[in-house]
Amino acid sequence: MKPSGELFKLIKSLSKSEKRFFKLSSSLQSGEKNYLKIFDFIEKQKEYNEEELKEHFKKEKFIRHLPSEKNHLYKLILKSLRSFYSEHSVSSLLKQEIKNVEILYQKALYKECEKFVARAKEIAKEYEKFYYWFELISWEKKLLEEAYEAGVFSTNLDELVEEEGMVIEKLRNLAEYQIIYSKINLLFRSGGFARTPKERAEVDHIADYHLIKGKNTAISTRAASMCYYIKGLCAATNRQYTDAFEFFNKTRTILDNNPKIKEDSGQRYLMTLSYLCQCYIENKDYGEAEKLIQTIKGLSEEKGFSSIDIEVKIFTQSINLEMKLYQALGDFQRGVDMIEKIQIQQDELGDKINKEQEILLAYNNAYNCFGIGEYKKALAYINVVLNDNETNLRQDIYGFARVFNLILHYELENYDFLEYIIKSTNRFLSKYERSLQVEAVLIKYLRKLSKTMSATDKEGIFIELSKEIQQLMKLEDERVLMEYFNLEAWVKSKVEKIPMSAAVQKY
C-alpha cells in the first residue's frame, strides 16, 4: 500500500509564519523532539518519499514506530495552527472566549465569567454569529441561576428568554436560506445553467420559494445578503443577466455596508464580484469588467480574504474572468501570453485548486490557443478537460468541450478521426438530453466539410452554415453556446478569410 502523503501536504501548506510559530511553540516543550526531525526532513522533500525518510533515520529508535510519530506530528501541527489562528477569525475568537467562560464558571469566578460572556456576546451580535450568540445566552442563564441563589435579582429573566427566542428565530431563518442556497448551488455546479424544461422548472421553483420571492423575509443582514445572492444565482442559471446583475449588486452593497459581515463572508463576496464581472462581460461593458477583475485581485489585501483557500479562489476566479474578457474582446494573444505564468502558479498551488476551476482554466487555455491558430496546443488543453470527465460537475463545460473538440479536429484536418468522434459526440449529447439545435446543425455541416476537398465547395458550405447559425442565434436558448465558443465569429472568419480575432471584434 502506498504511504499516505497527508502529513507531507499539511507541512507543504504551511506559510513561513506558520512554520516559525510551530517551531517556536515546540521549543517551549521539554524532552526529545523526534517529531521535529521528521518535520525538517519532510519539509525539504519535493515529493513525499517514505522509503527515503526511513533510510535517513534508520539508526534512530523512533523510526520503528513511524506511523505513530507521524500521527503525533500531524496533531501537533494542527494544535499549533489552532493557536496561531485563534484570533484570526471571529468563529475562532468566539470559541476561545466560550472556552474561557467555561473555565471561569468551573472555578466559581462568576463575576469574571459575566464580563467574558458580555464581551463575547457583543462580538456575536456584531458579526451575526447566531449559534454562538445562542450558546452565550445559555451561559447567561446559568449565571443567572447562580445570582438568584446568591440573592441577586438584577437581571430580568423574561428579557433574556425573549432575546433567546429572537436569536433562535434568526438562526432558523438563516439555516433555511442556507438549505435553499445548497439546492441552487448544486444545480449551478452540476450544469452551469438551466438547459432543459425540467432544469428551468427546478430553478423557478427555488426562485418562487416564499423566502426568496417574498418581501422582508430575511430577518438579519447575513440572511439578506444570502437571499439576494440566491436570487442572483437563479437568474444567472437561467441566463437572465439583467436580473442577475441587479441581485448580485444588491448582495455586494449589503456586504460593503456591513464590513464585519463582509469580513466573515469572504467567499460569498468574492463570488458575488465574479458573477457581477460575468454580467459586465455578457453586456459588453468591458471597461467595468476589467476594473472589477482588478478589484478581485486586490481582495487578498483586505481583512477576511487572506486565508489560503480564499487566495486560491481569488487567483482562479480572476484568471478565468480575465481570459473570458480577452476572448470576448477577440484579444486571444493576451490570453495565451498568460498561460506560462498561470501554469507556474498552478504547479505551486497543486491540488488546492478545485476541479471546477481546473477544467475552466484548461478550457480557457484551449480557446485562447485556438483563437491564434495554435490548434495542436488547443487540442492538448481540451483533452485535459475531456479525459477528466466528472459525471456530476459542470456538464456544460464537458458538453461544449466535446463540440469544440470537433472543430479542432476539423482545423487539424483529421477528417477520418472526425467522423468517428462525431458519432461519440452525438451519443454523449443525446445521453444527457441537453443538446442545442445549433450543435446538431454544426455537426451536420462538419460532416459535410470533412468529406469535401474542394476549397470552393467548402466556402459554399460555410456560407450555408453561417445563414443557419444566424437564424438560430435569434433564439435566446441557442445563444448559450456563445458564452463558451463564438461560433458565429469562427464561421464568419472562414467565409471572409479573416483571423478569428478579427471576426470576434467585427461581429
Backbone torsions as a table, in degrees:
resi	resn	phi	psi	omega
1	MET	NA	137.1	180.0
2	LYS	-70.7	129.3	-179.9
3	PRO	-60.2	144.6	-179.6
4	SER	-68.6	139.4	178.9
5	GLY	-103.2	17.8	-175.9
6	GLU	-61.7	-43.0	179.5
7	LEU	-64.1	-42.5	178.4
8	PHE	-58.3	-47.1	-179.4
9	LYS	-61.9	-42.0	-179.8
10	LEU	-63.5	-45.3	-179.7
11	ILE	-63.5	-43.3	-179.0
12	LYS	-68.3	-20.9	-179.8
13	SER	-80.8	-12.6	-175.1
14	LEU	-73.4	138.6	174.0
15	SER	-81.3	169.7	178.4
16	LYS	-58.8	-42.0	-179.4
17	SER	-64.5	-39.8	179.8
18	GLU	-67.2	-40.5	177.8
19	LYS	-63.8	-43.5	179.6
20	ARG	-60.6	-43.8	-179.7
21	PHE	-64.7	-41.2	179.7
22	PHE	-62.1	-45.6	-177.9
23	LYS	-69.9	-34.4	178.0
24	LEU	-66.0	-45.2	179.4
25	SER	-66.7	-32.6	178.1
26	SER	-69.0	-34.1	-178.6
27	SER	-66.0	-20.0	179.4
28	LEU	-80.2	-12.2	179.9
29	GLN	-87.6	144.4	179.2
30	SER	-90.5	168.2	176.3
31	GLY	87.8	175.8	-179.0
32	GLU	-72.1	139.7	-176.5
33	LYS	-119.4	77.9	178.6
34	ASN	-63.9	-31.7	-178.1
35	TYR	-62.1	-29.3	178.4
36	LEU	-70.5	-33.7	177.0
37	LYS	-63.7	-44.0	178.4
38	ILE	-64.1	-42.7	179.5
39	PHE	-57.5	-51.2	-177.1
40	ASP	-61.9	-38.4	-178.7
41	PHE	-69.7	-47.3	-179.1
42	ILE	-64.4	-35.9	-179.4
43	GLU	-58.6	-32.4	-177.3
44	LYS	-83.7	-15.5	-178.8
45	GLN	-73.8	141.1	175.9
46	LYS	-85.6	-33.6	173.2
47	GLU	-133.8	147.6	-175.9
48	TYR	-71.2	126.9	178.9
49	ASN	-136.7	99.9	-176.1
50	GLU	-69.7	-33.4	178.9
51	GLU	-63.4	-39.0	177.6
52	GLU	-63.7	-39.9	178.2
53	LEU	-63.9	-45.4	-180.0
54	LYS	-64.7	-39.7	-179.8
55	GLU	-64.9	-40.9	-178.3
56	HIS	-64.2	-36.8	-175.9
57	PHE	-108.6	25.3	-174.5
58	LYS	-62.3	-22.8	179.8
59	LYS	-89.1	-7.9	-179.4
60	GLU	-86.0	141.9	-179.4
61	LYS	-66.7	-35.5	-174.5
62	PHE	-65.0	-18.2	-176.6
63	ILE	-67.6	-18.6	179.2
64	ARG	-67.7	-28.5	178.2
65	HIS	-122.1	52.0	-178.2
66	LEU	-57.5	-43.1	-179.1
67	PRO	-56.0	-41.9	179.9
68	SER	-70.7	-34.7	177.5
69	GLU	-65.7	-41.3	178.4
70	LYS	-65.5	-41.6	178.8
71	ASN	-62.8	-40.9	178.2
72	HIS	-62.5	-44.5	179.3
73	LEU	-63.0	-42.6	-179.7
74	TYR	-58.3	-46.1	-179.1
75	LYS	-66.6	-37.7	179.1
76	LEU	-65.8	-39.4	178.4
77	ILE	-64.1	-44.2	178.6
78	LEU	-62.5	-40.4	178.2
79	LYS	-62.6	-42.8	178.3
80	SER	-62.3	-42.0	179.4
81	LEU	-66.1	-36.1	177.3
82	ARG	-61.6	-41.7	178.3
83	SER	-67.7	-42.5	-177.6
84	PHE	-61.7	-38.3	-176.4
85	TYR	-101.5	14.3	-175.0
86	SER	-58.9	-25.6	179.8
87	GLU	-121.5	14.5	-178.9
88	HIS	-82.9	-28.8	178.5
89	SER	-124.8	152.7	-177.9
90	VAL	-65.5	-33.8	178.3
91	SER	-64.2	-43.9	178.0
92	SER	-62.4	-41.9	-179.7
93	LEU	-63.7	-44.3	-179.7
94	LEU	-66.7	-38.4	175.9
95	LYS	-60.1	-42.6	-179.8
96	GLN	-65.0	-43.3	-179.7
97	GLU	-65.2	-39.3	178.7
98	ILE	-66.4	-36.1	176.0
99	LYS	-64.1	-40.2	176.8
100	ASN	-62.4	-40.5	178.3
101	VAL	-60.3	-45.3	-179.7
102	GLU	-60.8	-43.6	-179.5
103	ILE	-64.4	-46.2	-179.3
104	LEU	-64.6	-36.3	178.8
105	TYR	-65.7	-44.1	-179.8
106	GLN	-63.1	-26.1	178.4
107	LYS	-91.1	6.3	178.8
108	ALA	62.2	27.8	176.1
109	LEU	-94.8	70.6	-168.9
110	TYR	-68.6	-37.6	179.9
111	LYS	-62.9	-46.3	178.3
112	GLU	-63.7	-37.8	179.9
113	CYS	-61.9	-41.3	179.3
114	GLU	-58.9	-41.4	-179.9
115	LYS	-61.7	-44.1	-179.6
116	PHE	-66.1	-39.8	179.0
117	VAL	-62.6	-46.6	-178.4
118	ALA	-61.9	-42.1	-179.6
119	ARG	-66.4	-45.5	-179.3
120	ALA	-65.8	-35.4	-178.5
121	LYS	-67.1	-34.5	176.6
122	GLU	-64.2	-39.8	177.7
123	ILE	-64.9	-45.5	179.8
124	ALA	-60.6	-38.1	178.2
125	LYS	-65.5	-48.3	-177.1
126	GLU	-59.7	-39.5	-176.2
127	TYR	-96.4	1.7	-178.2
128	GLU	53.2	47.8	175.1
129	LYS	-93.1	81.3	-169.7
130	PHE	-65.7	-34.4	179.9
131	TYR	-62.0	-46.9	179.5
132	TYR	-69.8	-37.2	177.3
133	TRP	-58.4	-45.9	178.6
134	PHE	-60.8	-42.9	-179.9
135	GLU	-64.7	-37.6	179.8
136	LEU	-69.4	-33.4	174.9
137	ILE	-64.5	-37.3	176.7
138	SER	-60.5	-39.4	177.0
139	TRP	-68.1	-37.5	176.7
140	GLU	-60.2	-40.2	179.2
141	LYS	-65.9	-37.3	176.5
142	LYS	-64.3	-43.5	179.8
143	LEU	-66.4	-31.3	178.5
144	LEU	-65.4	-39.8	177.3
145	GLU	-60.7	-43.3	178.6
146	GLU	-63.4	-38.9	179.9
147	ALA	-66.1	-41.4	179.2
148	TYR	-62.1	-40.5	179.5
149	GLU	-65.9	-26.9	178.7
150	ALA	-88.4	1.7	178.6
151	GLY	84.0	16.8	179.1
152	VAL	-104.0	122.6	-176.3
153	PHE	-124.8	40.1	-175.2
154	SER	-80.5	-21.5	-178.0
155	THR	-96.5	137.0	-179.1
156	ASN	-87.6	112.3	-178.2
157	LEU	-64.5	-38.2	-179.3
158	ASP	-60.1	-40.2	178.9
159	GLU	-64.6	-38.9	-179.6
160	LEU	-67.8	-40.9	178.0
161	VAL	-64.9	-39.5	178.1
162	GLU	-64.7	-41.6	177.6
163	GLU	-63.6	-40.6	179.2
164	GLU	-61.5	-42.4	178.4
165	GLY	-63.0	-40.4	178.6
166	MET	-63.4	-42.3	-179.6
167	VAL	-66.4	-41.5	178.5
168	ILE	-61.2	-42.1	179.7
169	GLU	-62.7	-42.3	179.4
170	LYS	-68.5	-37.5	178.4
171	LEU	-64.9	-42.7	178.7
172	ARG	-65.8	-41.5	179.6
173	ASN	-61.5	-45.9	179.9
174	LEU	-66.1	-40.4	179.9
175	ALA	-61.7	-37.5	179.5
176	GLU	-66.9	-39.3	176.0
177	TYR	-63.6	-37.3	-179.8
178	GLN	-65.8	-34.8	177.1
179	ILE	-66.6	-44.2	179.4
180	ILE	-62.9	-42.6	179.1
181	TYR	-59.5	-42.1	-179.8
182	SER	-58.4	-36.9	-178.5
183	LYS	-68.7	-48.3	-179.0
184	ILE	-71.1	-32.5	178.4
185	ASN	-66.0	-38.0	177.6
186	LEU	-62.6	-43.3	178.4
187	LEU	-61.4	-44.2	-177.4
188	PHE	-69.4	-43.8	-177.9
189	ARG	-66.4	-31.4	-177.3
190	SER	-81.8	-39.7	-173.9
191	GLY	-120.4	-15.2	179.4
192	GLY	84.3	-39.2	179.1
193	PHE	-161.0	161.0	178.3
194	ALA	-78.4	123.7	-172.6
195	ARG	-120.0	-17.0	180.0
196	THR	-122.5	160.2	177.0
197	PRO	-55.0	-37.9	179.6
198	LYS	-63.0	-44.6	180.0
199	GLU	-66.6	-40.4	177.9
200	ARG	-63.1	-37.9	178.8
201	ALA	-63.9	-38.7	178.7
202	GLU	-64.9	-42.1	178.6
203	VAL	-66.7	-43.6	179.8
204	ASP	-62.7	-35.7	178.5
205	HIS	-62.9	-41.2	178.0
206	ILE	-67.9	-44.2	-179.1
207	ALA	-63.3	-28.5	-178.9
208	ASP	-90.0	-1.8	179.8
209	TYR	-60.6	140.9	-170.3
210	HIS	-58.6	-32.2	179.3
211	LEU	-74.5	-19.8	179.5
212	ILE	-94.5	-43.3	-175.3
213	LYS	-81.4	-32.6	-174.6
214	GLY	-71.7	165.5	178.5
215	LYS	-95.7	142.1	176.9
216	ASN	55.1	36.3	-179.7
217	THR	-86.4	-21.4	177.1
218	ALA	-87.3	121.8	-173.3
219	ILE	-105.6	19.6	172.7
220	SER	-150.9	161.0	179.2
221	THR	-62.2	-42.4	-179.8
222	ARG	-61.9	-42.5	179.2
223	ALA	-67.0	-37.8	179.7
224	ALA	-63.2	-42.3	178.8
225	SER	-63.5	-38.0	179.4
226	MET	-70.2	-36.8	179.3
227	CYS	-59.7	-50.2	-179.3
228	TYR	-69.0	-32.0	177.0
229	TYR	-64.1	-42.3	177.9
230	ILE	-64.6	-42.6	176.9
231	LYS	-57.8	-43.0	179.1
232	GLY	-63.1	-42.1	179.0
233	LEU	-64.9	-41.1	177.8
234	CYS	-60.0	-47.1	-179.9
235	ALA	-63.9	-43.3	-179.4
236	ALA	-65.2	-39.1	179.5
237	THR	-64.4	-31.3	175.6
238	ASN	-91.9	6.7	178.1
239	ARG	60.9	33.2	175.8
240	GLN	-97.4	79.8	-167.3
241	TYR	-71.4	-26.2	176.7
242	THR	-64.9	-45.8	177.9
243	ASP	-67.8	-41.8	-180.0
244	ALA	-59.0	-44.1	179.2
245	PHE	-59.2	-43.9	-179.6
246	GLU	-62.0	-46.9	-175.8
247	PHE	-70.5	-41.4	178.5
248	PHE	-68.3	-32.6	176.7
249	ASN	-64.6	-39.0	177.7
250	LYS	-66.6	-39.3	176.5
251	THR	-59.3	-47.4	-179.5
252	ARG	-61.0	-43.9	-179.1
253	THR	-61.6	-44.6	179.5
254	ILE	-59.2	-46.5	-178.0
255	LEU	-70.4	-38.4	177.4
256	ASP	-63.5	-34.9	-179.5
257	ASN	-80.6	-7.9	179.5
258	ASN	-132.4	75.5	-172.2
259	PRO	-56.3	-31.2	179.8
260	LYS	-70.0	-38.6	176.4
261	ILE	-69.0	-39.6	178.3
262	LYS	-61.1	-44.8	-179.8
263	GLU	-58.0	-34.9	-177.8
264	ASP	-94.1	3.0	179.9
265	SER	-126.9	44.3	-173.6
266	GLY	-55.1	-46.1	-176.4
267	GLN	-66.7	-41.1	-179.4
268	ARG	-66.4	-38.2	179.3
269	TYR	-64.7	-44.4	178.1
270	LEU	-58.7	-47.4	-178.5
271	MET	-68.0	-32.4	176.2
272	THR	-60.2	-47.4	178.3
273	LEU	-63.6	-37.3	-179.8
274	SER	-64.3	-43.6	178.7
275	TYR	-68.1	-37.0	176.0
276	LEU	-60.9	-41.3	179.4
277	CYS	-63.2	-40.9	177.9
278	GLN	-63.2	-36.4	177.0
279	CYS	-63.9	-41.5	177.8
280	TYR	-61.2	-42.6	-179.6
281	ILE	-64.4	-44.1	179.5
282	GLU	-62.7	-33.2	-180.0
283	ASN	-89.4	8.5	178.7
284	LYS	60.4	26.6	175.6
285	ASP	-94.8	71.5	-169.5
286	TYR	-68.6	-32.2	179.1
287	GLY	-62.7	-45.0	178.8
288	GLU	-67.6	-35.6	178.1
289	ALA	-62.1	-43.4	-179.8
290	GLU	-64.4	-40.8	177.4
291	LYS	-61.2	-42.2	-176.9
292	LEU	-68.8	-35.4	176.1
293	ILE	-60.4	-41.6	177.6
294	GLN	-65.2	-37.3	177.0
295	THR	-62.8	-43.0	178.9
296	ILE	-61.8	-44.3	179.3
297	LYS	-61.7	-31.6	-178.4
298	GLY	-82.3	-4.6	-177.2
299	LEU	-62.4	-31.9	-176.7
300	SER	-62.1	-15.6	178.0
301	GLU	-85.0	-10.3	-177.4
302	GLU	-92.6	155.0	177.7
303	LYS	-65.7	133.6	180.0
304	GLY	96.2	-3.2	-176.6
305	PHE	-125.2	19.4	-173.9
306	SER	-102.4	-1.8	179.4
307	SER	-71.3	156.3	-175.3
308	ILE	-60.4	-42.2	-177.2
309	ASP	-63.2	-39.0	178.9
310	ILE	-70.7	-41.1	-179.9
311	GLU	-61.8	-38.6	177.3
312	VAL	-63.1	-43.1	-179.9
313	LYS	-67.9	-36.5	176.3
314	ILE	-61.2	-43.3	179.0
315	PHE	-61.9	-53.1	-174.9
316	THR	-68.5	-42.3	-179.3
317	GLN	-63.9	-47.5	-176.9
318	SER	-65.1	-39.8	-179.4
319	ILE	-66.7	-46.7	-179.9
320	ASN	-64.6	-37.4	177.2
321	LEU	-67.1	-40.6	179.5
322	GLU	-61.9	-42.4	179.9
323	MET	-68.6	-37.3	176.3
324	LYS	-63.3	-37.7	178.4
325	LEU	-63.7	-46.0	179.8
326	TYR	-63.4	-36.5	178.2
327	GLN	-65.2	-41.9	179.2
328	ALA	-64.8	-33.2	179.2
329	LEU	-81.9	-11.6	-175.8
330	GLY	77.0	15.1	-178.3
331	ASP	-97.8	63.6	-174.0
332	PHE	-64.1	-31.1	-177.2
333	GLN	-61.6	-38.8	178.7
334	ARG	-63.0	-35.9	176.3
335	GLY	-66.1	-42.6	179.0
336	VAL	-64.6	-38.6	-179.7
337	ASP	-62.3	-21.1	-179.1
338	MET	-83.7	-19.2	-167.3
339	ILE	-57.9	-46.3	-176.7
340	GLU	-61.4	-45.7	179.5
341	LYS	-63.8	-40.5	179.0
342	ILE	-62.0	-42.9	-177.7
343	GLN	-62.3	-39.0	178.6
344	ILE	-61.7	-45.8	179.5
345	GLN	-66.8	-37.9	177.1
346	GLN	-61.1	-43.6	179.7
347	ASP	-63.2	-38.3	179.5
348	GLU	-67.5	-38.8	-177.0
349	LEU	-82.0	-25.0	175.9
350	GLY	57.4	-133.9	-175.9
351	ASP	-80.5	11.1	172.7
352	LYS	-72.0	-22.8	176.4
353	ILE	-79.3	126.8	-177.0
354	ASN	-74.1	164.6	-174.2
355	LYS	-60.1	-41.3	-178.5
356	GLU	-59.9	-46.8	-178.7
357	GLN	-68.9	-32.5	176.9
358	GLU	-61.2	-46.7	-177.7
359	ILE	-71.5	-32.1	176.3
360	LEU	-66.2	-41.6	177.6
361	LEU	-62.1	-44.1	-179.9
362	ALA	-64.3	-43.3	-179.5
363	TYR	-63.5	-44.9	-179.7
364	ASN	-65.8	-36.9	175.2
365	ASN	-61.9	-42.3	179.4
366	ALA	-62.1	-44.6	-177.2
367	TYR	-64.8	-42.2	179.9
368	ASN	-65.9	-41.5	177.4
369	CYS	-63.5	-41.1	176.9
370	PHE	-59.0	-42.4	-176.7
371	GLY	-60.2	-26.1	178.7
372	ILE	-105.7	10.5	175.6
373	GLY	85.6	10.6	177.9
374	GLU	-87.8	73.5	-169.8
375	TYR	-70.1	-35.9	179.5
376	LYS	-66.2	-42.0	177.6
377	LYS	-65.5	-40.5	178.2
378	ALA	-60.2	-41.3	-179.4
379	LEU	-65.1	-38.3	178.7
380	ALA	-61.3	-41.8	179.4
381	TYR	-71.3	-38.7	-179.1
382	ILE	-69.0	-29.1	176.3
383	ASN	-67.9	-29.5	174.6
384	VAL	-59.4	-40.8	178.9
385	VAL	-70.1	-50.2	-174.5
386	LEU	-67.0	-30.4	-178.1
387	ASN	-84.5	-0.6	-177.0
388	ASP	-127.2	42.8	-173.4
389	ASN	-70.9	117.2	174.0
390	GLU	-95.4	135.5	-176.4
391	THR	-77.1	-15.9	-176.5
392	ASN	-119.4	9.2	-175.0
393	LEU	-124.0	126.7	172.3
394	ARG	36.5	61.8	179.0
395	GLN	-64.8	-18.1	174.7
396	ASP	-62.5	-45.1	-179.7
397	ILE	-64.4	-47.3	-179.3
398	TYR	-63.0	-39.3	179.7
399	GLY	-64.9	-48.6	-179.1
400	PHE	-70.6	-28.0	176.0
401	ALA	-62.6	-35.6	178.6
402	ARG	-67.0	-41.2	177.8
403	VAL	-66.6	-43.2	178.0
404	PHE	-60.2	-38.3	179.4
405	ASN	-59.0	-38.0	178.3
406	LEU	-62.9	-44.3	-179.4
407	ILE	-63.9	-39.8	179.5
408	LEU	-62.5	-45.1	-179.9
409	HIS	-67.7	-30.0	174.0
410	TYR	-65.4	-46.9	-179.0
411	GLU	-63.0	-32.4	179.6
412	LEU	-84.4	1.1	178.2
413	GLU	61.4	31.4	175.7
414	ASN	-87.4	63.6	-169.3
415	TYR	-65.3	-40.0	179.8
416	ASP	-64.5	-44.4	-179.5
417	PHE	-68.3	-32.4	-179.4
418	LEU	-59.3	-41.9	180.0
419	GLU	-60.5	-39.6	-179.6
420	TYR	-66.4	-48.2	-176.0
421	ILE	-75.3	-19.6	172.9
422	ILE	-61.8	-41.8	179.8
423	LYS	-64.0	-46.2	-179.0
424	SER	-67.3	-34.2	177.9
425	THR	-67.2	-42.1	176.9
426	ASN	-60.4	-40.8	178.7
427	ARG	-64.0	-42.3	-179.0
428	PHE	-63.0	-47.9	-176.9
429	LEU	-65.5	-38.2	180.0
430	SER	-72.3	-30.8	179.0
431	LYS	-62.4	-40.8	-177.4
432	TYR	-90.9	-4.4	176.1
433	GLU	49.6	40.7	-177.2
434	ARG	-130.7	15.1	-175.1
435	SER	-73.8	153.2	178.0
436	LEU	-99.8	157.7	175.8
437	GLN	-60.5	-38.7	-177.2
438	VAL	-63.4	-31.9	177.7
439	GLU	-67.6	-43.4	179.3
440	ALA	-63.5	-40.7	178.5
441	VAL	-64.3	-45.2	179.4
442	LEU	-59.6	-46.7	-179.3
443	ILE	-61.5	-41.0	178.9
444	LYS	-59.3	-45.1	-178.0
445	TYR	-75.5	-32.5	176.4
446	LEU	-64.2	-35.9	177.2
447	ARG	-63.7	-42.0	176.9
448	LYS	-63.1	-46.5	-176.7
449	LEU	-62.3	-38.6	-177.4
450	SER	-68.3	-20.3	-179.5
451	LYS	-100.2	2.9	-176.9
452	THR	-113.2	125.0	-179.1
453	MET	-98.5	-23.9	-177.3
454	SER	-72.2	126.8	179.1
455	ALA	-62.2	-38.2	179.5
456	THR	-65.1	-44.0	178.9
457	ASP	-64.3	-38.5	178.7
458	LYS	-63.5	-41.6	178.5
459	GLU	-59.5	-40.7	178.7
460	GLY	-64.6	-39.5	179.1
461	ILE	-65.8	-41.5	178.4
462	PHE	-64.3	-35.9	178.0
463	ILE	-64.4	-43.3	177.3
464	GLU	-63.0	-44.1	179.2
465	LEU	-61.0	-42.1	-179.7
466	SER	-59.9	-41.9	-179.5
467	LYS	-64.4	-42.5	-179.3
468	GLU	-67.1	-40.5	-179.5
469	ILE	-65.4	-41.4	178.8
470	GLN	-57.0	-40.4	178.3
471	GLN	-67.9	-44.0	-178.8
472	LEU	-66.9	-32.6	-178.8
473	MET	-70.2	-8.0	174.5
474	LYS	-76.9	-17.2	178.7
475	LEU	-90.5	124.9	-174.7
476	GLU	-58.5	-41.0	-178.8
477	ASP	-63.3	-32.8	-177.9
478	GLU	-76.7	-24.2	-175.9
479	ARG	-70.7	-9.5	-179.9
480	VAL	-58.0	-32.3	179.3
481	LEU	-55.7	-33.8	-176.5
482	MET	-63.7	-22.1	178.2
483	GLU	-71.7	-19.3	-176.4
484	TYR	-112.1	-31.5	-179.5
485	PHE	-157.2	126.8	-178.6
486	ASN	-81.6	81.6	-176.5
487	LEU	-63.3	-39.3	178.4
488	GLU	-56.4	-47.2	-177.9
489	ALA	-65.0	-40.4	-179.7
490	TRP	-62.5	-46.1	-179.6
491	VAL	-64.5	-42.0	178.8
492	LYS	-63.2	-35.9	179.3
493	SER	-64.0	-31.7	178.0
494	LYS	-75.0	-41.6	-178.8
495	VAL	-67.4	-43.9	-174.6
496	GLU	-94.5	-3.2	178.9
497	LYS	56.8	50.1	177.3
498	ILE	-124.5	159.4	178.7
499	PRO	-62.0	154.5	178.6
500	MET	-56.7	-42.5	-178.2
501	SER	-60.0	-41.9	-179.9
502	ALA	-65.8	-38.0	179.9
503	ALA	-67.3	-38.8	177.8
504	VAL	-62.1	-46.0	-178.4
505	GLN	-67.1	-30.8	-178.7
506	LYS	-79.7	-35.7	-174.8
507	TYR	-115.9	NA	NA
